[in-house]
Amino acid sequence: MNTAYEKMIHDLAPKKFSWKGNAWVAVLVLIILAGIYSYVQQLKHGLVITGMRDYALWGIYISNFVFFVAVSLVGSLITAILRLSDVHWSTPLTRIAEIIAVAAIIMAGIAIIIDMGRPDRVLNLFVHGRLQSPIIWDVIVISTYLVLSILFLYYPLLPDFTLLSKHFTGNSKLAKWYRVLSLNWSGNERQVRIYSRSIKVLSVLIIPVAFAIHTVTAWLFETTYRPGWDSTNFGPYFVAGAFVAGSSAVIVVMYVLRKTYKLDDYITDRHFDLMGKILVMLSLLYLYFNINEYLMPTYKSTEEEAGHLRSLFLGEYAWLFWTAIVGGLVVPVVVLIFPQGRKPLPLFVVSLAVVTGAWWKRYLIVIPTLSHPFLPIEGVPEAWRHYSPTWMEWSITAATLASALLIVTFLVRFLPIIPIHETAEERGLLEGQSVNK
């Protein structure tokens, strides 16, 4: 057998965690356990344990939901577009993006359930849902997107599962699971034809669904007549922001995985350079939509919109707003314009800032608007006029973020981070090889 082919399988096959990996899992589990404790208290006492009240009826749970939806976009959408375009430079990144997409969309659904005061009634959404409600639109597109994302991750794994079942012959239990998951893949002509056609069909189907999930999420806000949400710009605004958040998340994860598993031969500096250029383009596009989102209300300057904008530009949310815009968009664009800024380490730092800014940007989309309703707030305690998350809310939110990272961590543990079969094919290492050997 080709030694280069053997080496590549050895390099890319899943590996056991080191003590650092086990420590990472332990930290995530502790965060999740703290969140579960807080959520049990929420189930016991109700949403009164949160900072949400009659006016701020959506808090960081919904901000978190919108963030997860945003991050999930890039995995399936960009991968689908690049597959259909027959672009091969992105092959080492596709599996990473798809894993992130699956983890994010799972947690997006869970975030909605967490926000419900009566999660036992979630079944009513399916049994008694009405198509007139944008909530049902969201349920439908999230469920569809989850199924397609899982299939989009699973199908390209079939050849790799067969390879891994042969590679892990010393571990009979693991080899058996890989063999079962491979669905008896042997690489014959009929299987390859069905496999290729299935991936193309999934790629075509997932693009409109990916756009729909972000557009429908935006409609949840637009159909609520409030300052800051009353905008026809919200659909493309959400989609553009999702591209930025998702691309940054992929860069962060690919840097960590390259360092951890020493994948420099597969995830090269060129990949970081190209992803940096993509991030610059997407950030500029998102800045354009941000200007649109705030310029028109400023120009019209109705009393309600003016109060909302003052709170963002000069008021209680100003420090957070300008930090998210400048630190999470403007500075990254300036840094990444230069080639040195697109080197792995600076790009990782910038992308981490963009992801952090993206989460806080969703907070700013949700919270300030709820603090400035069209009808004035009267006859309520002063505390109800402002929203401040309680430590239990933060604990539950941190647990959802940790859960997404734990899903990514476990998928990375048992799945090849980089597609083995596709990479070998592109490098011309499959000549004379057979997955049945």
C-alpha positions as CSV (number, residue, x, y, z in Angstrom):
1,M,0.0,0.0,0.0
2,N,1.1,3.5,-0.7
3,T,3.0,4.8,2.3
4,A,1.9,8.4,1.7
5,Y,-1.7,7.1,1.8
6,E,-1.1,5.1,5.0
7,K,0.5,8.2,6.6
8,M,-2.5,10.4,5.7
9,I,-4.9,7.9,7.2
10,H,-2.8,7.8,10.4
11,D,-2.6,11.6,10.5
12,L,-6.3,12.2,10.0
13,A,-7.8,9.2,11.9
14,P,-9.5,10.2,15.2
15,K,-7.2,10.0,18.2
16,K,-7.7,9.7,22.0
17,F,-7.7,12.8,24.0
18,S,-4.6,13.8,25.9
19,W,-4.8,15.0,29.5
20,K,-5.5,18.5,28.1
21,G,-8.4,17.1,26.1
22,N,-9.8,15.4,29.2
23,A,-9.4,18.5,31.3
24,W,-11.2,20.5,28.6
25,V,-14.1,18.1,28.7
26,A,-14.2,18.2,32.5
27,V,-14.4,22.0,32.5
28,L,-17.2,21.9,29.9
29,V,-19.1,19.3,32.0
30,L,-18.8,21.4,35.2
31,I,-20.2,24.5,33.4
32,I,-23.1,22.3,32.0
33,L,-23.8,20.9,35.5
34,A,-24.0,24.4,37.0
35,G,-26.4,25.4,34.2
36,I,-28.5,22.3,34.8
37,Y,-28.8,23.2,38.5
38,S,-30.0,26.7,37.5
39,Y,-32.4,25.3,35.0
40,V,-33.9,23.0,37.6
41,Q,-34.5,26.1,39.8
42,Q,-36.1,27.8,36.8
43,L,-38.4,24.8,36.3
44,K,-39.2,24.8,40.0
45,H,-39.8,28.5,40.5
46,G,-40.5,29.7,37.0
47,L,-39.0,32.6,35.0
48,V,-39.0,34.8,38.1
49,I,-35.5,33.6,38.7
50,T,-34.5,35.5,35.6
51,G,-34.3,39.2,35.0
52,M,-37.1,39.1,32.5
53,R,-40.4,40.9,33.3
54,D,-43.4,42.1,31.5
55,Y,-41.4,44.5,29.3
56,A,-38.1,42.7,28.8
57,L,-39.9,39.4,28.0
58,W,-37.0,38.2,25.9
59,G,-33.6,38.2,27.5
60,I,-30.2,36.6,26.8
61,Y,-31.9,33.2,26.1
62,I,-33.3,34.6,22.8
63,S,-30.0,36.5,22.1
64,N,-28.3,33.2,22.5
65,F,-30.8,31.5,20.2
66,V,-30.2,34.1,17.5
67,F,-26.4,33.6,17.9
68,F,-26.6,29.8,17.5
69,V,-28.8,30.2,14.4
70,A,-26.2,32.7,13.0
71,V,-23.2,30.4,13.6
72,S,-25.1,27.4,12.1
73,L,-25.3,29.1,8.7
74,V,-21.8,28.9,7.5
75,G,-21.3,25.1,8.0
76,S,-23.9,24.0,5.6
77,L,-24.4,27.0,3.3
78,I,-20.8,27.8,2.5
79,T,-19.9,24.1,2.2
80,A,-22.9,23.5,-0.1
81,I,-22.0,26.5,-2.3
82,L,-18.3,25.4,-2.5
83,R,-19.2,21.8,-3.3
84,L,-21.6,22.9,-6.1
85,S,-18.9,25.2,-7.4
86,D,-16.3,22.3,-7.4
87,V,-13.9,24.4,-5.3
88,H,-11.3,22.1,-3.7
89,W,-9.2,24.4,-1.6
90,S,-11.9,24.3,1.1
91,T,-11.9,20.5,1.4
92,P,-9.9,20.4,4.7
93,L,-12.4,22.9,6.3
94,T,-15.7,21.3,5.2
95,R,-15.9,18.8,8.0
96,I,-15.1,21.4,10.6
97,A,-17.8,23.7,9.3
98,E,-20.4,20.9,9.1
99,I,-19.7,19.8,12.7
100,I,-20.1,23.4,13.9
101,A,-23.4,23.7,12.0
102,V,-24.9,20.6,13.6
103,A,-23.8,21.6,17.1
104,A,-25.1,25.1,16.7
105,I,-28.5,24.2,15.3
106,I,-29.1,21.6,18.0
107,M,-28.4,24.2,20.7
108,A,-30.5,26.7,18.9
109,G,-33.5,24.4,19.3
110,I,-32.7,23.8,23.0
111,A,-32.3,27.5,23.6
112,I,-35.9,28.1,22.6
113,I,-37.1,25.4,24.9
114,I,-35.1,26.9,27.8
115,D,-36.8,30.3,27.2
116,M,-40.3,28.7,27.6
117,G,-41.9,29.1,30.9
118,R,-43.7,25.8,30.4
119,P,-41.4,23.6,28.4
120,D,-43.8,20.7,28.9
121,R,-46.1,22.5,26.4
122,V,-43.5,22.4,23.6
123,L,-45.5,19.6,21.9
124,N,-48.3,22.1,21.4
125,L,-46.2,23.8,18.8
126,F,-46.4,20.7,16.6
127,V,-49.9,19.6,17.5
128,H,-51.7,23.0,17.6
129,G,-49.4,25.2,15.7
130,R,-50.9,27.7,13.2
131,L,-49.2,28.6,9.9
132,Q,-50.3,32.2,10.4
133,S,-47.7,32.4,13.2
134,P,-44.0,33.1,12.5
135,I,-43.1,30.9,15.4
136,I,-44.4,27.9,13.5
137,W,-42.3,29.0,10.5
138,D,-39.3,29.0,12.7
139,V,-40.0,25.5,14.1
140,I,-40.5,24.1,10.6
141,V,-37.2,25.6,9.1
142,I,-35.1,24.7,12.2
143,S,-36.3,21.1,12.2
144,T,-35.7,20.8,8.4
145,Y,-32.3,22.5,8.7
146,L,-31.3,20.2,11.5
147,V,-32.2,17.0,9.5
148,L,-30.4,18.3,6.4
149,S,-27.3,19.4,8.3
150,I,-27.0,16.0,9.9
151,L,-27.3,14.3,6.5
152,F,-24.9,16.8,5.0
153,L,-22.4,15.8,7.7
154,Y,-23.1,12.1,7.5
155,Y,-23.1,11.3,3.8
156,P,-19.5,12.5,3.0
157,L,-18.4,10.3,6.0
158,L,-19.4,7.0,4.4
159,P,-16.0,6.3,2.6
160,D,-14.1,7.5,5.7
161,F,-16.1,5.2,8.0
162,T,-15.0,2.2,5.9
163,L,-11.4,3.3,6.0
164,L,-11.6,3.8,9.8
165,S,-13.1,0.3,10.3
166,K,-10.0,-1.1,8.6
167,H,-7.6,1.3,10.5
168,F,-8.9,0.4,13.9
169,T,-8.7,-3.4,13.6
170,G,-7.1,-3.5,17.0
171,N,-10.2,-2.0,18.6
172,S,-13.0,-4.4,17.6
173,K,-15.8,-2.4,19.2
174,L,-14.8,0.9,17.5
175,A,-14.2,-0.9,14.2
176,K,-17.6,-2.5,14.4
177,W,-19.3,0.9,15.0
178,Y,-17.5,2.4,12.0
179,R,-18.4,-0.6,9.9
180,V,-22.1,-0.2,10.8
181,L,-22.0,3.6,10.1
182,S,-20.4,3.0,6.7
183,L,-23.6,1.3,5.4
184,N,-21.4,-1.3,3.7
185,W,-19.6,1.3,1.6
186,S,-17.2,-0.4,-0.8
187,G,-16.7,2.3,-3.3
188,N,-18.2,0.5,-6.3
189,E,-19.4,2.4,-9.3
190,R,-23.1,2.3,-8.3
191,Q,-22.4,3.5,-4.8
192,V,-20.2,6.3,-6.0
193,R,-23.0,7.4,-8.4
194,I,-25.7,7.4,-5.7
195,Y,-23.3,9.0,-3.2
196,S,-22.3,11.9,-5.6
197,R,-25.9,12.5,-6.6
198,S,-27.1,12.5,-3.0
199,I,-24.5,15.1,-1.9
200,K,-25.4,17.3,-4.8
201,V,-29.2,17.1,-4.0
202,L,-28.5,17.9,-0.4
203,S,-26.3,20.8,-1.4
204,V,-29.1,22.2,-3.5
205,L,-31.8,21.7,-0.9
206,I,-29.8,23.1,2.1
207,I,-29.1,26.5,0.5
208,P,-32.7,27.8,0.4
209,V,-33.4,26.2,3.9
210,A,-30.3,27.9,5.3
211,F,-31.4,31.3,4.0
212,A,-34.9,30.6,5.2
213,I,-33.9,29.9,8.8
214,H,-32.2,33.2,9.2
215,T,-34.8,35.2,7.3
216,V,-37.7,33.6,9.3
217,T,-35.8,34.4,12.5
218,A,-35.6,38.0,11.4
219,W,-39.3,38.0,10.7
220,L,-40.0,37.0,14.3
221,F,-38.7,40.4,15.2
222,E,-40.0,42.3,12.2
223,T,-43.6,41.2,12.7
224,T,-43.5,42.7,16.3
225,Y,-44.1,46.4,15.9
226,R,-41.4,47.9,18.0
227,P,-38.6,50.5,17.5
228,G,-35.5,48.9,16.3
229,W,-37.3,45.9,14.8
230,D,-39.7,47.7,12.5
231,S,-37.4,47.2,9.5
232,T,-37.6,45.6,6.1
233,N,-33.8,45.3,6.2
234,F,-33.8,42.7,8.9
235,G,-33.8,39.6,6.7
236,P,-30.5,40.4,4.7
237,Y,-29.1,42.0,7.9
238,F,-29.4,38.7,9.8
239,V,-28.1,36.7,6.9
240,A,-25.0,39.0,6.5
241,G,-24.3,38.9,10.2
242,A,-24.7,35.1,10.2
243,F,-22.0,34.8,7.5
244,V,-19.6,36.8,9.6
245,A,-20.3,34.9,12.9
246,G,-20.1,31.5,11.2
247,S,-17.0,32.2,9.3
248,S,-15.2,33.5,12.4
249,A,-16.3,30.4,14.4
250,V,-14.8,28.1,11.7
251,I,-11.5,30.0,11.8
252,V,-11.3,29.8,15.6
253,V,-12.0,26.0,15.6
254,M,-9.7,25.2,12.6
255,Y,-6.8,27.1,14.4
256,V,-7.4,25.1,17.7
257,L,-7.6,21.8,15.9
258,R,-4.5,22.5,13.7
259,K,-2.5,23.3,16.8
260,T,-3.9,20.4,18.9
261,Y,-3.6,17.6,16.3
262,K,-0.6,19.1,14.3
263,L,-2.4,19.3,11.0
264,D,-0.1,21.9,9.5
265,D,0.3,19.8,6.3
266,Y,-3.5,19.8,5.8
267,I,-4.7,23.1,7.2
268,T,-2.1,25.4,5.8
269,D,-1.4,29.1,6.0
270,R,-3.0,29.5,2.6
271,H,-6.3,28.3,4.1
272,F,-6.1,30.9,6.8
273,D,-5.2,33.6,4.3
274,L,-8.2,32.7,2.1
275,M,-10.6,32.5,5.1
276,G,-9.2,35.9,6.3
277,K,-10.0,37.4,2.9
278,I,-13.5,35.9,3.0
279,L,-14.0,37.4,6.5
280,V,-13.0,40.8,5.3
281,M,-15.5,40.7,2.5
282,L,-18.3,39.4,4.7
283,S,-17.5,42.0,7.5
284,L,-17.7,44.9,4.9
285,L,-21.0,43.5,3.7
286,Y,-22.3,43.3,7.3
287,L,-21.1,46.9,8.0
288,Y,-23.1,48.0,5.0
289,F,-26.3,46.5,6.4
290,N,-25.5,48.0,9.8
291,I,-25.3,51.5,8.3
292,N,-28.6,50.8,6.5
293,E,-30.2,49.6,9.8
294,Y,-29.3,52.7,11.7
295,L,-29.2,55.4,9.1
296,M,-32.9,55.3,8.0
297,P,-34.3,55.5,11.6
298,T,-31.9,58.3,12.3
299,Y,-33.1,60.1,9.2
300,K,-36.8,59.7,10.1
301,S,-36.1,60.3,13.8
302,T,-39.5,59.5,15.2
303,E,-39.7,60.0,18.9
304,E,-39.7,56.2,19.7
305,E,-36.9,55.4,17.2
306,A,-34.9,58.4,18.5
307,G,-35.1,57.2,22.1
308,H,-34.0,53.7,21.0
309,L,-31.0,55.0,19.0
310,R,-29.9,57.4,21.8
311,S,-29.7,54.4,24.1
312,L,-27.4,52.6,21.6
313,F,-25.3,55.5,20.5
314,L,-25.0,57.6,23.6
315,G,-26.9,56.0,26.4
316,E,-26.8,52.9,28.7
317,Y,-25.9,50.5,25.8
318,A,-23.4,52.8,24.1
319,W,-20.2,51.2,25.5
320,L,-21.4,47.8,24.4
321,F,-22.7,49.0,21.0
322,W,-19.5,50.7,20.0
323,T,-17.3,47.9,21.4
324,A,-19.2,45.4,19.3
325,I,-19.1,47.5,16.2
326,V,-15.6,48.8,16.4
327,G,-13.9,45.9,18.1
328,G,-16.0,43.2,16.4
329,L,-16.1,44.6,12.9
330,V,-14.1,47.7,12.1
331,V,-10.8,46.8,13.7
332,P,-10.9,43.2,12.3
333,V,-11.4,44.6,8.8
334,V,-8.4,47.0,9.2
335,V,-6.2,44.2,10.6
336,L,-7.2,41.6,8.0
337,I,-6.6,43.9,5.0
338,F,-2.9,43.4,5.6
339,P,-1.3,40.0,4.7
340,Q,0.4,39.7,8.1
341,G,-3.0,40.0,9.8
342,R,-4.2,36.9,7.9
343,K,-1.5,34.7,9.4
344,P,-2.9,31.9,11.6
345,L,-2.3,33.5,15.1
346,P,-3.5,37.1,14.4
347,L,-6.4,35.7,12.4
348,F,-7.4,33.5,15.3
349,V,-7.3,36.4,17.7
350,V,-9.3,38.6,15.4
351,S,-11.9,35.9,14.7
352,L,-12.3,35.3,18.4
353,A,-13.0,39.0,18.8
354,V,-15.5,38.8,15.9
355,V,-17.3,35.8,17.5
356,T,-17.5,37.6,20.9
357,G,-18.8,40.7,19.2
358,A,-21.3,38.7,17.3
359,W,-22.8,37.3,20.5
360,W,-23.1,40.8,22.1
361,K,-24.5,42.2,18.8
362,R,-27.4,39.8,19.2
363,Y,-27.9,41.0,22.8
364,L,-28.1,44.6,21.4
365,I,-30.7,43.5,18.8
366,V,-33.0,42.0,21.4
367,I,-32.7,43.9,24.7
368,P,-32.7,47.7,24.0
369,T,-35.8,47.5,21.8
370,L,-37.7,45.8,24.6
371,S,-36.7,48.7,26.9
372,H,-38.3,51.2,24.5
373,P,-41.8,50.1,23.7
374,F,-44.2,52.4,21.7
375,L,-46.5,52.6,24.7
376,P,-44.7,54.3,27.7
377,I,-43.9,52.1,30.7
378,E,-46.0,53.3,33.6
379,G,-47.0,52.1,37.0
380,V,-44.4,49.4,37.4
381,P,-41.4,49.0,39.7
382,E,-38.3,50.8,38.6
383,A,-36.4,47.4,38.2
384,W,-38.9,46.5,35.4
385,R,-37.7,49.4,33.3
386,H,-34.3,47.9,32.8
387,Y,-33.2,44.4,32.1
388,S,-30.2,42.8,33.8
389,P,-29.6,39.0,33.5
390,T,-29.4,37.1,36.8
391,W,-26.5,34.8,37.6
392,M,-28.8,31.9,36.9
393,E,-29.5,33.2,33.5
394,W,-25.8,33.6,32.8
395,S,-25.2,30.1,34.2
396,I,-27.9,28.5,31.9
397,T,-26.6,30.5,28.9
398,A,-23.0,29.5,29.6
399,A,-24.2,25.9,29.8
400,T,-25.7,26.1,26.3
401,L,-22.5,27.5,24.9
402,A,-20.5,24.8,26.7
403,S,-22.9,22.1,25.4
404,A,-22.3,23.3,21.8
405,L,-18.5,23.1,22.4
406,L,-18.9,19.6,24.0
407,I,-20.8,18.4,20.9
408,V,-18.1,19.7,18.7
409,T,-15.4,18.1,21.0
410,F,-17.1,14.6,20.9
411,L,-17.6,14.7,17.2
412,V,-14.0,15.6,16.7
413,R,-13.0,12.7,18.9
414,F,-14.8,10.1,16.8
415,L,-14.9,11.6,13.3
416,P,-12.0,12.5,11.1
417,I,-11.6,16.2,11.3
418,I,-10.5,16.4,7.6
419,P,-12.2,14.3,5.0
420,I,-9.8,11.4,4.4
421,H,-11.2,10.0,1.2
422,E,-11.7,13.4,-0.5
423,T,-8.3,14.6,0.5
424,A,-6.6,11.4,-0.8
425,E,-8.6,11.7,-4.0
426,E,-7.5,15.3,-4.6
427,R,-3.8,14.4,-3.8
428,G,-3.9,11.5,-6.3
429,L,-3.3,8.9,-3.6
430,L,-6.2,6.6,-4.4
431,E,-4.6,5.0,-7.5
432,G,-4.3,1.3,-6.9
433,Q,-6.0,1.7,-3.5
434,S,-9.2,0.0,-2.4
435,V,-11.2,0.7,0.7
436,N,-11.7,-3.0,1.1
437,K,-8.0,-3.7,1.6
